[in-house]
Amino acid sequence: MPHLSTHHTVGDPICTRILIERFADKNIRDIDGRTPYEIADNENFVDVMKLLSQFQGGFLGPVQVSRGMMMMMMMMMMMMMMVMIKMITIVMIMMLLMMMMISQ
């Protein structure tokens, strides 16, 4: 998991949001034992502090989890439907072959 307080993101709320949405752990500590929120507080990055406090838990807030989970569930359902269609097609072909064999 990337740490939120890398030198590229300190003080930049856009980069911070992107990292949180990509599952960066906002509770991980740096070499000095500080969390990203504590670093933002020390540097007076108010926007980053507000952003970090909006997200619940260690990783994502409820809105981001819902979107990501919804997309993943939709993809899984589509894959399952494709497998089911293939299975149904195979069963239908087998039934046709059996009917042809019986009719001879």
Secondary structure, DSSP 8 states (H G I E B T S, - for coil): --BTTSTTTTT-HHHHHHHHHTT-BTT---TTS--HHHHHHHHT-HHHHHHHHHS-SSS--HHHHHHHHHHHHHHHHHHHHHHHHHHHHHHHHHHHHHHHHHH-
